[in-house]
Amino acid sequence: MILVVTTYNAEQTGAFKVTVYGPEKAILTPYTTIPLTTTSTSTATTSTTKSRIG
């Protein structure tokens, strides 16, 4: 058996797992990762009051 794997884009590469069951069934599973991105925002409010006596 000869296994050939291609992608649409020649520059696209990545890891994958090959699982073979018997002489007829092969499963290709790409390893995909999802980047975990968190965004935090903070808001500061400042108020100043000036009073004059005189």
PDB file with one MODEL, atoms N, CA, C and O in Angstrom:
MODEL        1
ATOM      1  N   MET A   1       0.849  -1.172   0.000  1.00  0.00           N
ATOM      2  CA  MET A   1       0.000   0.000   0.000  1.00  0.00           C
ATOM      3  C   MET A   1       0.895   1.236   0.000  1.00  0.00           C
ATOM      4  O   MET A   1       1.890   1.292   0.722  1.00  0.00           O
ATOM      5  N   ILE A   2       0.537   2.211  -0.806  1.00  0.00           N
ATOM      6  CA  ILE A   2       1.231   3.490  -0.854  1.00  0.00           C
ATOM      7  C   ILE A   2       0.229   4.563  -0.464  1.00  0.00           C
ATOM      8  O   ILE A   2      -0.863   4.634  -1.026  1.00  0.00           O
ATOM      9  N   LEU A   3       0.600   5.395   0.499  1.00  0.00           N
ATOM     10  CA  LEU A   3      -0.272   6.466   0.974  1.00  0.00           C
ATOM     11  C   LEU A   3       0.285   7.797   0.493  1.00  0.00           C
ATOM     12  O   LEU A   3       1.436   8.132   0.772  1.00  0.00           O
ATOM     13  N   VAL A   4      -0.534   8.556  -0.231  1.00  0.00           N
ATOM     14  CA  VAL A   4      -0.145   9.870  -0.724  1.00  0.00           C
ATOM     15  C   VAL A   4      -1.140  10.880  -0.178  1.00  0.00           C
ATOM     16  O   VAL A   4      -2.351  10.716  -0.334  1.00  0.00           O
ATOM     17  N   VAL A   5      -0.626  11.928   0.464  1.00  0.00           N
ATOM     18  CA  VAL A   5      -1.478  12.969   1.038  1.00  0.00           C
ATOM     19  C   VAL A   5      -1.086  14.292   0.410  1.00  0.00           C
ATOM     20  O   VAL A   5       0.089  14.659   0.406  1.00  0.00           O
ATOM     21  N   THR A   6      -2.064  15.007  -0.120  1.00  0.00           N
ATOM     22  CA  THR A   6      -1.803  16.320  -0.701  1.00  0.00           C
ATOM     23  C   THR A   6      -2.782  17.327  -0.131  1.00  0.00           C
ATOM     24  O   THR A   6      -3.803  16.961   0.450  1.00  0.00           O
ATOM     25  N   THR A   7      -2.461  18.592  -0.303  1.00  0.00           N
ATOM     26  CA  THR A   7      -3.359  19.677   0.079  1.00  0.00           C
ATOM     27  C   THR A   7      -3.602  20.550  -1.141  1.00  0.00           C
ATOM     28  O   THR A   7      -2.887  20.454  -2.139  1.00  0.00           O
ATOM     29  N   TYR A   8      -4.595  21.384  -1.056  1.00  0.00           N
ATOM     30  CA  TYR A   8      -4.901  22.298  -2.151  1.00  0.00           C
ATOM     31  C   TYR A   8      -3.769  23.307  -2.325  1.00  0.00           C
ATOM     32  O   TYR A   8      -3.384  23.634  -3.448  1.00  0.00           O
ATOM     33  N   ASN A   9      -3.242  23.795  -1.204  1.00  0.00           N
ATOM     34  CA  ASN A   9      -2.178  24.787  -1.225  1.00  0.00           C
ATOM     35  C   ASN A   9      -0.854  24.081  -0.940  1.00  0.00           C
ATOM     36  O   ASN A   9      -0.719  23.419   0.088  1.00  0.00           O
ATOM     37  N   ALA A  10       0.112  24.213  -1.826  1.00  0.00           N
ATOM     38  CA  ALA A  10       1.401  23.545  -1.653  1.00  0.00           C
ATOM     39  C   ALA A  10       2.164  24.054  -0.439  1.00  0.00           C
ATOM     40  O   ALA A  10       3.012  23.340   0.096  1.00  0.00           O
ATOM     41  N   GLU A  11       1.881  25.269   0.006  1.00  0.00           N
ATOM     42  CA  GLU A  11       2.563  25.839   1.167  1.00  0.00           C
ATOM     43  C   GLU A  11       1.932  25.400   2.485  1.00  0.00           C
ATOM     44  O   GLU A  11       2.492  25.671   3.547  1.00  0.00           O
ATOM     45  N   GLN A  12       0.803  24.743   2.443  1.00  0.00           N
ATOM     46  CA  GLN A  12       0.105  24.328   3.660  1.00  0.00           C
ATOM     47  C   GLN A  12       0.697  23.017   4.166  1.00  0.00           C
ATOM     48  O   GLN A  12       0.689  22.005   3.465  1.00  0.00           O
ATOM     49  N   THR A  13       1.205  23.052   5.377  1.00  0.00           N
ATOM     50  CA  THR A  13       1.762  21.851   5.992  1.00  0.00           C
ATOM     51  C   THR A  13       1.190  21.716   7.390  1.00  0.00           C
ATOM     52  O   THR A  13       0.630  22.671   7.930  1.00  0.00           O
ATOM     53  N   GLY A  14       1.322  20.569   7.963  1.00  0.00           N
ATOM     54  CA  GLY A  14       0.837  20.377   9.320  1.00  0.00           C
ATOM     55  C   GLY A  14       0.930  18.927   9.735  1.00  0.00           C
ATOM     56  O   GLY A  14       1.180  18.040   8.919  1.00  0.00           O
ATOM     57  N   ALA A  15       0.725  18.708  11.006  1.00  0.00           N
ATOM     58  CA  ALA A  15       0.792  17.355  11.550  1.00  0.00           C
ATOM     59  C   ALA A  15      -0.551  16.657  11.379  1.00  0.00           C
ATOM     60  O   ALA A  15      -1.605  17.290  11.429  1.00  0.00           O
ATOM     61  N   PHE A  16      -0.498  15.358  11.178  1.00  0.00           N
ATOM     62  CA  PHE A  16      -1.719  14.569  11.104  1.00  0.00           C
ATOM     63  C   PHE A  16      -1.431  13.166  11.599  1.00  0.00           C
ATOM     64  O   PHE A  16      -0.278  12.742  11.675  1.00  0.00           O
ATOM     65  N   LYS A  17      -2.481  12.461  11.931  1.00  0.00           N
ATOM     66  CA  LYS A  17      -2.370  11.099  12.436  1.00  0.00           C
ATOM     67  C   LYS A  17      -2.983  10.161  11.420  1.00  0.00           C
ATOM     68  O   LYS A  17      -4.043  10.447  10.863  1.00  0.00           O
ATOM     69  N   VAL A  18      -2.331   9.053  11.178  1.00  0.00           N
ATOM     70  CA  VAL A  18      -2.834   8.038  10.256  1.00  0.00           C
ATOM     71  C   VAL A  18      -3.247   6.825  11.081  1.00  0.00           C
ATOM     72  O   VAL A  18      -2.437   6.260  11.815  1.00  0.00           O
ATOM     73  N   THR A  19      -4.522   6.426  10.957  1.00  0.00           N
ATOM     74  CA  THR A  19      -5.030   5.239  11.632  1.00  0.00           C
ATOM     75  C   THR A  19      -5.489   4.261  10.568  1.00  0.00           C
ATOM     76  O   THR A  19      -6.304   4.608   9.712  1.00  0.00           O
ATOM     77  N   VAL A  20      -4.976   3.049  10.613  1.00  0.00           N
ATOM     78  CA  VAL A  20      -5.305   2.047   9.595  1.00  0.00           C
ATOM     79  C   VAL A  20      -6.000   0.870  10.261  1.00  0.00           C
ATOM     80  O   VAL A  20      -5.516   0.326  11.253  1.00  0.00           O
ATOM     81  N   TYR A  21      -7.156   0.481   9.695  1.00  0.00           N
ATOM     82  CA  TYR A  21      -7.910  -0.682  10.148  1.00  0.00           C
ATOM     83  C   TYR A  21      -7.981  -1.678   9.001  1.00  0.00           C
ATOM     84  O   TYR A  21      -8.712  -1.458   8.035  1.00  0.00           O
ATOM     85  N   GLY A  22      -7.237  -2.758   9.094  1.00  0.00           N
ATOM     86  CA  GLY A  22      -7.294  -3.776   8.050  1.00  0.00           C
ATOM     87  C   GLY A  22      -6.692  -3.297   6.746  1.00  0.00           C
ATOM     88  O   GLY A  22      -6.017  -2.269   6.713  1.00  0.00           O
ATOM     89  N   PRO A  23      -6.931  -4.033   5.672  1.00  0.00           N
ATOM     90  CA  PRO A  23      -6.308  -3.701   4.392  1.00  0.00           C
ATOM     91  C   PRO A  23      -7.046  -2.622   3.603  1.00  0.00           C
ATOM     92  O   PRO A  23      -6.538  -2.172   2.577  1.00  0.00           O
ATOM     93  N   GLU A  24      -8.229  -2.192   4.049  1.00  0.00           N
ATOM     94  CA  GLU A  24      -9.023  -1.301   3.203  1.00  0.00           C
ATOM     95  C   GLU A  24      -9.360   0.049   3.808  1.00  0.00           C
ATOM     96  O   GLU A  24      -9.731   0.960   3.068  1.00  0.00           O
ATOM     97  N   LYS A  25      -9.248   0.220   5.112  1.00  0.00           N
ATOM     98  CA  LYS A  25      -9.737   1.454   5.720  1.00  0.00           C
ATOM     99  C   LYS A  25      -8.593   2.219   6.384  1.00  0.00           C
ATOM    100  O   LYS A  25      -7.919   1.706   7.277  1.00  0.00           O
ATOM    101  N   ALA A  26      -8.393   3.435   5.937  1.00  0.00           N
ATOM    102  CA  ALA A  26      -7.398   4.322   6.544  1.00  0.00           C
ATOM    103  C   ALA A  26      -8.080   5.635   6.884  1.00  0.00           C
ATOM    104  O   ALA A  26      -8.864   6.156   6.090  1.00  0.00           O
ATOM    105  N   ILE A  27      -7.788   6.166   8.050  1.00  0.00           N
ATOM    106  CA  ILE A  27      -8.383   7.425   8.504  1.00  0.00           C
ATOM    107  C   ILE A  27      -7.252   8.430   8.719  1.00  0.00           C
ATOM    108  O   ILE A  27      -6.288   8.148   9.429  1.00  0.00           O
ATOM    109  N   LEU A  28      -7.378   9.586   8.109  1.00  0.00           N
ATOM    110  CA  LEU A  28      -6.418  10.674   8.291  1.00  0.00           C
ATOM    111  C   LEU A  28      -7.063  11.720   9.182  1.00  0.00           C
ATOM    112  O   LEU A  28      -8.129  12.241   8.856  1.00  0.00           O
ATOM    113  N   THR A  29      -6.435  12.028  10.287  1.00  0.00           N
ATOM    114  CA  THR A  29      -6.979  12.999  11.224  1.00  0.00           C
ATOM    115  C   THR A  29      -5.976  14.131  11.402  1.00  0.00           C
ATOM    116  O   THR A  29      -4.870  13.903  11.894  1.00  0.00           O
ATOM    117  N   PRO A  30      -6.347  15.356  11.006  1.00  0.00           N
ATOM    118  CA  PRO A  30      -5.412  16.470  11.213  1.00  0.00           C
ATOM    119  C   PRO A  30      -5.374  16.862  12.682  1.00  0.00           C
ATOM    120  O   PRO A  30      -6.388  16.814  13.379  1.00  0.00           O
ATOM    121  N   TYR A  31      -4.204  17.245  13.135  1.00  0.00           N
ATOM    122  CA  TYR A  31      -4.085  17.805  14.476  1.00  0.00           C
ATOM    123  C   TYR A  31      -4.359  19.293  14.357  1.00  0.00           C
ATOM    124  O   TYR A  31      -3.619  20.019  13.693  1.00  0.00           O
ATOM    125  N   THR A  32      -5.412  19.736  14.994  1.00  0.00           N
ATOM    126  CA  THR A  32      -5.747  21.152  14.942  1.00  0.00           C
ATOM    127  C   THR A  32      -5.651  21.728  16.338  1.00  0.00           C
ATOM    128  O   THR A  32      -5.982  21.073  17.327  1.00  0.00           O
ATOM    129  N   THR A  33      -5.200  22.944  16.398  1.00  0.00           N
ATOM    130  CA  THR A  33      -5.139  23.650  17.667  1.00  0.00           C
ATOM    131  C   THR A  33      -5.921  24.936  17.538  1.00  0.00           C
ATOM    132  O   THR A  33      -5.935  25.571  16.483  1.00  0.00           O
ATOM    133  N   ILE A  34      -6.557  25.302  18.599  1.00  0.00           N
ATOM    134  CA  ILE A  34      -7.318  26.545  18.632  1.00  0.00           C
ATOM    135  C   ILE A  34      -6.575  27.491  19.576  1.00  0.00           C
ATOM    136  O   ILE A  34      -6.443  27.202  20.765  1.00  0.00           O
ATOM    137  N   PRO A  35      -6.093  28.612  19.055  1.00  0.00           N
ATOM    138  CA  PRO A  35      -5.389  29.529  19.945  1.00  0.00           C
ATOM    139  C   PRO A  35      -6.337  30.118  20.980  1.00  0.00           C
ATOM    140  O   PRO A  35      -7.453  30.524  20.657  1.00  0.00           O
ATOM    141  N   LEU A  36      -5.887  30.157  22.207  1.00  0.00           N
ATOM    142  CA  LEU A  36      -6.687  30.748  23.270  1.00  0.00           C
ATOM    143  C   LEU A  36      -6.276  32.199  23.415  1.00  0.00           C
ATOM    144  O   LEU A  36      -5.153  32.503  23.817  1.00  0.00           O
ATOM    145  N   THR A  37      -7.190  33.087  23.086  1.00  0.00           N
ATOM    146  CA  THR A  37      -6.914  34.514  23.156  1.00  0.00           C
ATOM    147  C   THR A  37      -7.904  35.145  24.115  1.00  0.00           C
ATOM    148  O   THR A  37      -9.114  34.970  23.972  1.00  0.00           O
ATOM    149  N   THR A  38      -7.402  35.866  25.074  1.00  0.00           N
ATOM    150  CA  THR A  38      -8.278  36.571  26.000  1.00  0.00           C
ATOM    151  C   THR A  38      -8.014  38.054  25.878  1.00  0.00           C
ATOM    152  O   THR A  38      -6.884  38.485  25.648  1.00  0.00           O
ATOM    153  N   THR A  39      -9.058  38.817  26.032  1.00  0.00           N
ATOM    154  CA  THR A  39      -8.959  40.270  25.968  1.00  0.00           C
ATOM    155  C   THR A  39      -9.542  40.837  27.248  1.00  0.00           C
ATOM    156  O   THR A  39     -10.662  40.503  27.635  1.00  0.00           O
ATOM    157  N   SER A  40      -8.791  41.678  27.890  1.00  0.00           N
ATOM    158  CA  SER A  40      -9.312  42.330  29.085  1.00  0.00           C
ATOM    159  C   SER A  40      -9.216  43.833  28.883  1.00  0.00           C
ATOM    160  O   SER A  40      -8.238  44.354  28.348  1.00  0.00           O
ATOM    161  N   THR A  41     -10.248  44.499  29.323  1.00  0.00           N
ATOM    162  CA  THR A  41     -10.267  45.953  29.228  1.00  0.00           C
ATOM    163  C   THR A  41     -10.594  46.515  30.600  1.00  0.00           C
ATOM    164  O   THR A  41     -11.304  45.889  31.387  1.00  0.00           O
ATOM    165  N   SER A  42     -10.081  47.674  30.872  1.00  0.00           N
ATOM    166  CA  SER A  42     -10.403  48.342  32.129  1.00  0.00           C
ATOM    167  C   SER A  42     -10.682  49.805  31.827  1.00  0.00           C
ATOM    168  O   SER A  42     -10.077  50.405  30.938  1.00  0.00           O
ATOM    169  N   THR A  43     -11.598  50.353  32.579  1.00  0.00           N
ATOM    170  CA  THR A  43     -11.977  51.747  32.400  1.00  0.00           C
ATOM    171  C   THR A  43     -11.800  52.461  33.733  1.00  0.00           C
ATOM    172  O   THR A  43     -12.291  51.998  34.762  1.00  0.00           O
ATOM    173  N   ALA A  44     -11.108  53.571  33.713  1.00  0.00           N
ATOM    174  CA  ALA A  44     -10.904  54.367  34.922  1.00  0.00           C
ATOM    175  C   ALA A  44     -11.590  55.712  34.720  1.00  0.00           C
ATOM    176  O   ALA A  44     -11.419  56.366  33.690  1.00  0.00           O
ATOM    177  N   THR A  45     -12.359  56.107  35.711  1.00  0.00           N
ATOM    178  CA  THR A  45     -13.054  57.392  35.660  1.00  0.00           C
ATOM    179  C   THR A  45     -12.589  58.230  36.844  1.00  0.00           C
ATOM    180  O   THR A  45     -12.607  57.771  37.986  1.00  0.00           O
ATOM    181  N   THR A  46     -12.176  59.453  36.564  1.00  0.00           N
ATOM    182  CA  THR A  46     -11.701  60.353  37.609  1.00  0.00           C
ATOM    183  C   THR A  46     -12.467  61.659  37.499  1.00  0.00           C
ATOM    184  O   THR A  46     -12.632  62.212  36.412  1.00  0.00           O
ATOM    185  N   SER A  47     -12.933  62.140  38.642  1.00  0.00           N
ATOM    186  CA  SER A  47     -13.595  63.446  38.646  1.00  0.00           C
ATOM    187  C   SER A  47     -12.933  64.307  39.705  1.00  0.00           C
ATOM    188  O   SER A  47     -12.578  63.826  40.781  1.00  0.00           O
ATOM    189  N   THR A  48     -12.771  65.586  39.390  1.00  0.00           N
ATOM    190  CA  THR A  48     -12.135  66.538  40.302  1.00  0.00           C
ATOM    191  C   THR A  48     -13.067  67.725  40.474  1.00  0.00           C
ATOM    192  O   THR A  48     -13.591  68.270  39.503  1.00  0.00           O
ATOM    193  N   THR A  49     -13.261  68.110  41.717  1.00  0.00           N
ATOM    194  CA  THR A  49     -14.115  69.263  42.013  1.00  0.00           C
ATOM    195  C   THR A  49     -13.265  70.312  42.717  1.00  0.00           C
ATOM    196  O   THR A  49     -12.608  70.025  43.718  1.00  0.00           O
ATOM    197  N   LYS A  50     -13.286  71.536  42.181  1.00  0.00           N
ATOM    198  CA  LYS A  50     -12.552  72.640  42.793  1.00  0.00           C
ATOM    199  C   LYS A  50     -13.563  73.656  43.299  1.00  0.00           C
ATOM    200  O   LYS A  50     -14.535  73.980  42.616  1.00  0.00           O
ATOM    201  N   SER A  51     -13.324  74.145  44.483  1.00  0.00           N
ATOM    202  CA  SER A  51     -14.206  75.193  45.006  1.00  0.00           C
ATOM    203  C   SER A  51     -13.350  76.350  45.491  1.00  0.00           C
ATOM    204  O   SER A  51     -12.250  76.161  46.010  1.00  0.00           O
ATOM    205  N   ARG A  52     -13.878  77.550  45.310  1.00  0.00           N
ATOM    206  CA  ARG A  52     -13.180  78.754  45.758  1.00  0.00           C
ATOM    207  C   ARG A  52     -14.016  79.422  46.831  1.00  0.00           C
ATOM    208  O   ARG A  52     -15.232  79.563  46.708  1.00  0.00           O
ATOM    209  N   ILE A  53     -13.357  79.813  47.843  1.00  0.00           N
ATOM    210  CA  ILE A  53     -14.028  80.575  48.895  1.00  0.00           C
ATOM    211  C   ILE A  53     -13.419  81.979  48.856  1.00  0.00           C
ATOM    212  O   ILE A  53     -12.199  82.137  48.910  1.00  0.00           O
ATOM    213  N   GLY A  54     -14.267  82.978  48.762  1.00  0.00           N
ATOM    214  CA  GLY A  54     -13.686  84.297  48.786  1.00  0.00           C
ATOM    215  C   GLY A  54     -14.442  85.260  48.082  1.00  0.00           C
ATOM    216  O   GLY A  54     -14.055  86.427  48.026  1.00  0.00           O
TER     217      GLY A  54
ENDMDL
END
